[in-house]
Amino acid sequence: MKVKKILALTLALVMLSGVLAACQTGTSAPKDLTIKTNTPRDTLVVGDPGEMNGDFIGGFGNNSYDRDIKILLHGYVGTYHIDTADQIILNEQVVKNVETSVDGAGNKTYTFTLHTDLKWSDGTKMTAKDFVGSGLMEASPQWLEAGASGILGDGLLGYSEYYGGETDVFKGFKLLADDKFSVTIDAEELPYFYETGFVMVDPIPMHSYFPGIDIISDDNGAKFSADISADCVRISETERFAPTVTAGPFKFVNFENQICTLERNDNFKGDPVSKKKPYFKYIIRQTVPEETDIDMLMAGDIDVLATTIDGQKIDQTKASDNLNYHNYLRNGGGALNMVCDWGPTADVNVRWAIAHLIDRNTVVDQFLKGYGGLIDGEYGFAQWAYIANKDKLDSQIIPIAMNIDTANDYLDKSEWKYESDGSTPFDRSKANSNGTYMRHNSKGEKLAIRQAGGSAAVAEPCNLEFQKNAPMAGMDYSVDFVDFNLLLDHYYYAYELSDDERIYSTFSMGWGFGQPDDKYWGSYHSDHYGTWVNPNGIKDSKMDDLIMRMRRLDASQTAEYAEIWLEYILYAQSLMPVLPLYSNNYHDLFNNVIHGWNTTPFAGWSQIICDIEKYR
Amino acid sequence: MLRYIAKRLLILVPVVIAISIILFGIIKLMPGDPVRAMLPTTLRGEQYQAAYAVMSARLGMDKPVPVQYLRWMHNLVIKGDLGYSSANNRPVVDVIREPLVNTIRLNIFVNIFYLLIALPVGIKMATKRGSLFDSGWQVFSIATYSIPSFFLALSLIFIFGVIMGVLPLGGMPNTVLFSGFGLMFQWARYLTLPIITLTIIGLASAIRYVRNAMIDALSQDYIRTARSKGLSEKVVIYSHAFRNALIPVSTIIVWTLFSLLMGSTITESVFQYNGIGKLLLTAVNTRDTMLIVSMNMIFAVVNVSAMLIADVIYGLVDPRIKLK
């Protein structure tokens, strides 16, 4: 009997210690566990739960975690550079001089003269041929056949003919000398506010990618001296996973078991802005378990945990004397995207009603544990156009708040204003949270909205809010927790479905802005109606006009652009295709030994690598 | 015996074909287009269409499903080509290689440890039936059988990684920063907790299996006869009882060998161990259809092969069983 008691007690203690262990993860960490770093001084170890695919040259895949590695290997050496404030600046580390000219047909040519001290990681001299080769390769049919894809060259003279394989000469590029080349923008694309986007060219190592192949250039354009098909296939099958020659701040060493190791490229000339070279000899980017990543940071096994949104981990970091953090509001966030050309949400009044039926603060509190902000339109607080228009925009944009009366007002203006008989006016005083009294249209159809929710962390608070509030406005709102890929299929490719196959009116999505922020490709222009580019199904002449007025400005007309941008933001809000739910307050968490960590909404850690240092 | 094996192998062929058709069919019924997942979202009109057409043709997705199946089977049988992973944008064989090696590396140690523990412990439990030793291990067996593997893994991480700080919390060693004995030491550090977790999970059922087989053997008449002949207890147990108990135990030994190829989805994920189980989970999450089909085909073939070999070994070690 005594033995049984001892055994029972032992088992109970084992179980109890297990329970305590599991609970401990979510509370503040003991401080004496955090005073150390196990990583070498010349090495930066970045942990992230996101898995890399291992595609480390441009043209392959969408993986955002590969992107950091691509930037470290191939970034910083293009003709133009996007700085930490999201401004496109000439890369003076690479380009000695740039001249522009316009020919009789209106085509605009940028002629770049390069510095002559540029080198690849293997010591080979970098020349204009590497830049022209980049344009020729990325726009070539051979590159496409090898399974790669890209948009470099789109908008340049002769792009369609070259890309379509009608000719092997690309008129838009010319090799003028070892240190000089030109890029010509098609007159049809001009004026264009983001025109430098057309001439942002990153080099490729011609000697490594296409050994023995030269570039032939004359007044008609440039072309490869031989067929590049076999080399493109070789690049896609080998170079893509383990780049041998790079020009960015680091060289590729190894990618194994979700650990990518890079070594400093001593031939890298320096950051385009600070002119600094990287401090670290090695960068290790490794995938870490989401359940224990903060413990790994506290234990000193990794130096950094970037772009964290988990409130508990942020609180643990704040409570620690040995960890530090840097935070900023994401240039975008989470949103509720609404279909504007199908179902009840085709009516703008229904869309506005939905916007007033959710308390977005609850989503921020529940999903982000308070680490987030609210935005009422499609902009980011750090965007230059917002900063230029801040006072006007803040006073003119309609604040969106949960208000059932306002939602009912909007719905009374829609076709959904009857009881189930289709004729008796809906009486908002009869609406109840049980959902027994709903709005109908004149055909007797019930007002029912189905949302496709991807991440349960976001969809669940939405679901709770709409379950509680929507019936009070006579709306039957339900959230389906669907696979994210299925959500994308119903959102981006709904135009391929028949009306009977379409199910969802709203979608939990993310949103953000990149450079160039061309609204024409930003989903609302009617040219893209019925395609994946305009998934909300907006077809509006005023919207088209605003978008075209913005993009048809000359790059120097920033004041005019900011003015139209304000009009665009306000008009986009009035159409309510997207309800911004939150903007994440990103936190980069790092060991105290790390210094110079100044990421911004526009520049992640890989884009400020030359500023980061480490002290014991 | 050879006729039996040949017969079983012949039966395996339609079984494997049927499994492949079912797997392929189920995966194809899943909504979504893998080609879309492979293309960069930055592509515009004509670029997208062109890239889509090229990739569709390359993967054979532009053909009807039966043709896709036949093409896949043809490539599989003739070239050993398992297909193309849409999420990884490379051949499935290349995607599987590294995690498979890691899983085998992990499971070799797990299987050695758990057999080394389960066999002597199970035998001793049976011979000391009702003792403290027997009761203690039975409690251990029930407790560890009931504990979810992720809970056990997290508890071990907390104790050995967070509190004691002697072992890494997860991940895998860097093969660039370490080499030689240093790398071996790192492997040992990173493998320890996953090995302990999987060994404990495996032990729970194995020791009971061995114990029951031994109890069954010890209750047989020939054991009484052996004892009545005056043989020592050691000889009775190890020469008579254990050899006969090995007949059912041989099944778990065969499964142990084949389980080298099977990953543990949960444990590998918790430890961020880049094994075949974690890869399967990632494939499901990213709807990497060909990777899912191929991995399940491998698991199916491993399973049916293990069944065949277990049956053959049964026949070899137990002369009473006639294989026809």
HADDOCK unambig.tbl for C-alpha pairs under 7 A between the chains (distance, minus, plus):
assign (segid A and resid 7 and name CA) (segid B and resid 136 and name CA) 6.99 0.50 0.50
assign (segid A and resid 18 and name CA) (segid B and resid 155 and name CA) 5.46 0.50 0.50
assign (segid A and resid 21 and name CA) (segid B and resid 155 and name CA) 5.75 0.50 0.50
assign (segid A and resid 21 and name CA) (segid B and resid 158 and name CA) 6.13 0.50 0.50
assign (segid A and resid 22 and name CA) (segid B and resid 154 and name CA) 7.00 0.50 0.50
assign (segid A and resid 22 and name CA) (segid B and resid 155 and name CA) 6.77 0.50 0.50
assign (segid A and resid 53 and name CA) (segid B and resid 88 and name CA) 5.76 0.50 0.50
assign (segid A and resid 61 and name CA) (segid B and resid 38 and name CA) 5.80 0.50 0.50
assign (segid A and resid 61 and name CA) (segid B and resid 39 and name CA) 6.10 0.50 0.50
assign (segid A and resid 61 and name CA) (segid B and resid 40 and name CA) 5.65 0.50 0.50
assign (segid A and resid 62 and name CA) (segid B and resid 39 and name CA) 6.95 0.50 0.50
assign (segid A and resid 62 and name CA) (segid B and resid 40 and name CA) 5.08 0.50 0.50
assign (segid A and resid 144 and name CA) (segid B and resid 51 and name CA) 6.35 0.50 0.50
assign (segid A and resid 145 and name CA) (segid B and resid 54 and name CA) 6.30 0.50 0.50
assign (segid A and resid 147 and name CA) (segid B and resid 55 and name CA) 6.43 0.50 0.50
assign (segid A and resid 149 and name CA) (segid B and resid 51 and name CA) 6.59 0.50 0.50
assign (segid A and resid 150 and name CA) (segid B and resid 43 and name CA) 6.63 0.50 0.50
assign (segid A and resid 151 and name CA) (segid B and resid 43 and name CA) 6.38 0.50 0.50
assign (segid A and resid 257 and name CA) (segid B and resid 172 and name CA) 6.82 0.50 0.50
assign (segid A and resid 257 and name CA) (segid B and resid 274 and name CA) 5.58 0.50 0.50
assign (segid A and resid 259 and name CA) (segid B and resid 174 and name CA) 6.91 0.50 0.50
assign (segid A and resid 288 and name CA) (segid B and resid 170 and name CA) 6.98 0.50 0.50
assign (segid A and resid 288 and name CA) (segid B and resid 171 and name CA) 6.06 0.50 0.50
assign (segid A and resid 288 and name CA) (segid B and resid 272 and name CA) 6.18 0.50 0.50
assign (segid A and resid 289 and name CA) (segid B and resid 170 and name CA) 6.69 0.50 0.50
assign (segid A and resid 289 and name CA) (segid B and resid 270 and name CA) 6.21 0.50 0.50
assign (segid A and resid 289 and name CA) (segid B and resid 271 and name CA) 6.43 0.50 0.50
assign (segid A and resid 289 and name CA) (segid B and resid 272 and name CA) 5.25 0.50 0.50
assign (segid A and resid 292 and name CA) (segid B and resid 169 and name CA) 6.77 0.50 0.50
assign (segid A and resid 295 and name CA) (segid B and resid 162 and name CA) 6.69 0.50 0.50
assign (segid A and resid 296 and name CA) (segid B and resid 169 and name CA) 6.24 0.50 0.50
assign (segid A and resid 485 and name CA) (segid B and resid 32 and name CA) 6.57 0.50 0.50
assign (segid A and resid 486 and name CA) (segid B and resid 31 and name CA) 6.57 0.50 0.50
assign (segid A and resid 486 and name CA) (segid B and resid 32 and name CA) 6.00 0.50 0.50
assign (segid A and resid 489 and name CA) (segid B and resid 32 and name CA) 6.23 0.50 0.50
